[in-house]
């Protein structure tokens, strides 16, 4: 799994990248919104950790641009802002989850695992056709195809 961390604080960026790498993820890093936006546009990330308060381009603008461009990777917003209105703004921009600083790295890791589980679940096929049968994932139905002679 390939992740992108966009955080302008060098120490926090390094801590997140190290924890995620230790957990088995491949991690790319950006330190401002412009660089993060660019990487998110050109690379196929499985999930992104995105700070709101970034230099050059704020995290909300980065996320809105990705969503307008059809980029659907899960995004965990990470920010020092803890007001409910900031959270609503992040979710309305297209965030999938939100963590306020300070936080425990274990919580961020757990939230990333949950985002990845949910995103994989939405990519499953709704039905499978095999010779002489059709299996529908929704509803759990199996129907037999009728052979014509």
Secondary structure, DSSP 8 states (H G I E B T S, - for coil): -EEEEE-S-HHHHHHHHHHHHHTT-EEEEESSHHHHHHHHHHS--SEEEEESS-SSS-HHHHHHHHHHTT---EEEEEES---HHHHHHHHHHT-SEEEESS--HHHHHHHHHHHHHHHHHTTS-SEEEETTEEEETGGGEEEE-----
